[in-house]
C-alpha cells in the first residue's frame, strides 16, 4: 500500500485492491478478536474434509459404491503420485499424514473460488506455517530416530571432498535443510495463494468498477476485459490450487523420506 | 498523519507474520483432520484395499485351480476313452482269434474223424479181403487138386500130401503176385 493508492481511495478513481484484502475484523461487532472469517473457514475446511471422507471411508466396501469411489480416487492419487515415488515401501505408514495434508490444503485453496467464502485460507501464513512446521519436526524426529542423533547430521554432508569445500558446503547444507526448507515450504504455498487471491480480486474489481460502480463508455471495454480475465484466472487458479496442494504434500513426502533414510 | 497511520497498520498486518490465534486454529484444524481422516478413516480404506487385492488375487487363483481341475478331468476322460477303445479292439482281436481257433479245431477234428473212418474202412476191407482170400485159398486148393487129380488121373486123396502140394503152389502164386506188385510200384 503506497501513498498513491491511499490518496486514490478517497476519490472517485479506481483503486487497486492491496493487502487490506487479507485483513479481517471480527465477524460481528464486539466479537472476540480471533473470530474472523479465515478462522471460521479454516475450521470449516477441516470439517468438510472429515465429513467427505467419513461418508466415503466410514464403512468401506470391497466393491465400492458412490462416494467411496470418489474417495478411493483421491486416496489412489495421493498414494501413487505423491507417496510411492518418494516413500516407496514406507508409503502406507505415512498415508494418514499425506492424505490429511493434501486434502486439507486443497479444500482450503478451493475456498478461494467458492462463492461467499472466496478466500484462500492458506493466504494467511499461519496455516501453511503450522503444516510446514509439523512436517519439519517429523522430519527431524525421524532423522534422529532412524539415523542416530549424530549420524543424521553427518549423513547429509557428502564425504570425500577437499577440506576447503566443507567450509562452504556445511553451512549451506544446514541452512538449506533446517532453516530455508521449512520456510520455503510454507511460503511457497502462502505466496501462491496470496498472489492468486490478489489477482482475482483485482480483475473482478476492474469488472465491477467499470461496469457497475462507475459505468462509462470509455471504461466499458475495460470492464469486459476485467470480467473475461477473471473467468480465465479463476480457471487458472483452480489449477494452481491443486498444484500447490500437490507440491506441498510432495515436499512433505520428500522431507519425511530424507528423515527415514540418508540421501547420500 | 493518515499515511503514517496506514503504514503502521500495514506493519501490524505484515502478511508474513502469523497471527497467534490463527496458529492455534491451524493446529486445531490440522489435528481434527489428522484424527478423523488420518487415524480413523485412512486405515479403514487401507484395510479394504488390501482385502480387495486379496479377494481379486484369490479369485484369480480359484479360477486357475478350477481350470486345472477341468483339464485334469478332461485328461482322465481322454485316457479312459483311449483305454476303452484299446480294450474293445483287444476284445475284437481275441474274438477273431478264438473264432479262427474254433474253425481250425473243427477242421482238425473233421480230418481226424475222416482219417479214422477211412482207416476203419481200410481195416475192414483188409480183413474181408483176408477172409475172402482164406476161403478162396481153400476153395481154389480143393478145386485145383480136384482138377489136377482129374488131369493126371492119379488120386491124390491123401490129405497131407494134398495140402502140402497146394500150399506150395499158393506160396508160389503169392510170390509171383508180390514180385509183380514190386515191379509195378
HADDOCK unambig.tbl for C-alpha pairs under 7 A between the chains (distance, minus, plus):
assign (segid A and resid 3 and name CA) (segid B and resid 3 and name CA) 6.79 0.50 0.50
assign (segid A and resid 34 and name CA) (segid B and resid 21 and name CA) 5.89 0.50 0.50
assign (segid A and resid 39 and name CA) (segid B and resid 22 and name CA) 6.43 0.50 0.50
assign (segid A and resid 39 and name CA) (segid B and resid 25 and name CA) 6.44 0.50 0.50
assign (segid A and resid 42 and name CA) (segid B and resid 29 and name CA) 6.67 0.50 0.50
assign (segid A and resid 43 and name CA) (segid B and resid 29 and name CA) 5.29 0.50 0.50
assign (segid A and resid 46 and name CA) (segid B and resid 29 and name CA) 5.43 0.50 0.50
assign (segid A and resid 46 and name CA) (segid B and resid 32 and name CA) 6.74 0.50 0.50
assign (segid A and resid 46 and name CA) (segid B and resid 33 and name CA) 5.76 0.50 0.50
assign (segid A and resid 50 and name CA) (segid B and resid 33 and name CA) 6.02 0.50 0.50
assign (segid A and resid 50 and name CA) (segid B and resid 36 and name CA) 6.21 0.50 0.50
assign (segid A and resid 50 and name CA) (segid B and resid 37 and name CA) 5.99 0.50 0.50
assign (segid A and resid 53 and name CA) (segid B and resid 37 and name CA) 6.62 0.50 0.50
assign (segid A and resid 54 and name CA) (segid B and resid 41 and name CA) 6.85 0.50 0.50
assign (segid A and resid 57 and name CA) (segid B and resid 41 and name CA) 5.68 0.50 0.50
assign (segid A and resid 57 and name CA) (segid B and resid 44 and name CA) 6.65 0.50 0.50
assign (segid A and resid 57 and name CA) (segid B and resid 45 and name CA) 5.90 0.50 0.50
assign (segid A and resid 58 and name CA) (segid B and resid 41 and name CA) 6.25 0.50 0.50
assign (segid A and resid 60 and name CA) (segid B and resid 44 and name CA) 6.97 0.50 0.50
assign (segid A and resid 60 and name CA) (segid B and resid 45 and name CA) 6.20 0.50 0.50
assign (segid A and resid 60 and name CA) (segid B and resid 48 and name CA) 6.38 0.50 0.50
assign (segid A and resid 61 and name CA) (segid B and resid 48 and name CA) 6.76 0.50 0.50
assign (segid A and resid 62 and name CA) (segid B and resid 48 and name CA) 6.07 0.50 0.50
assign (segid A and resid 62 and name CA) (segid B and resid 52 and name CA) 5.50 0.50 0.50
assign (segid A and resid 96 and name CA) (segid B and resid 37 and name CA) 6.85 0.50 0.50
assign (segid A and resid 96 and name CA) (segid B and resid 38 and name CA) 3.86 0.50 0.50
assign (segid A and resid 96 and name CA) (segid B and resid 39 and name CA) 6.49 0.50 0.50
assign (segid A and resid 96 and name CA) (segid B and resid 42 and name CA) 5.72 0.50 0.50
assign (segid A and resid 97 and name CA) (segid B and resid 34 and name CA) 6.73 0.50 0.50
assign (segid A and resid 97 and name CA) (segid B and resid 38 and name CA) 6.06 0.50 0.50
assign (segid A and resid 99 and name CA) (segid B and resid 38 and name CA) 6.95 0.50 0.50
assign (segid A and resid 100 and name CA) (segid B and resid 33 and name CA) 5.80 0.50 0.50
assign (segid A and resid 100 and name CA) (segid B and resid 34 and name CA) 5.70 0.50 0.50
assign (segid A and resid 100 and name CA) (segid B and resid 37 and name CA) 6.30 0.50 0.50
assign (segid A and resid 100 and name CA) (segid B and resid 38 and name CA) 6.07 0.50 0.50
assign (segid A and resid 124 and name CA) (segid B and resid 15 and name CA) 6.78 0.50 0.50
assign (segid A and resid 125 and name CA) (segid B and resid 15 and name CA) 6.70 0.50 0.50
assign (segid A and resid 125 and name CA) (segid B and resid 16 and name CA) 5.97 0.50 0.50
assign (segid A and resid 125 and name CA) (segid B and resid 18 and name CA) 5.56 0.50 0.50
assign (segid A and resid 126 and name CA) (segid B and resid 18 and name CA) 4.56 0.50 0.50
assign (segid A and resid 126 and name CA) (segid B and resid 19 and name CA) 6.47 0.50 0.50
assign (segid A and resid 126 and name CA) (segid B and resid 22 and name CA) 5.77 0.50 0.50
assign (segid A and resid 126 and name CA) (segid B and resid 23 and name CA) 5.08 0.50 0.50
assign (segid A and resid 126 and name CA) (segid B and resid 26 and name CA) 6.93 0.50 0.50
assign (segid A and resid 127 and name CA) (segid B and resid 22 and name CA) 6.94 0.50 0.50
assign (segid A and resid 127 and name CA) (segid B and resid 23 and name CA) 6.40 0.50 0.50
assign (segid A and resid 127 and name CA) (segid B and resid 26 and name CA) 5.06 0.50 0.50
assign (segid A and resid 130 and name CA) (segid B and resid 23 and name CA) 6.40 0.50 0.50
assign (segid A and resid 130 and name CA) (segid B and resid 26 and name CA) 6.18 0.50 0.50
assign (segid A and resid 130 and name CA) (segid B and resid 27 and name CA) 6.17 0.50 0.50
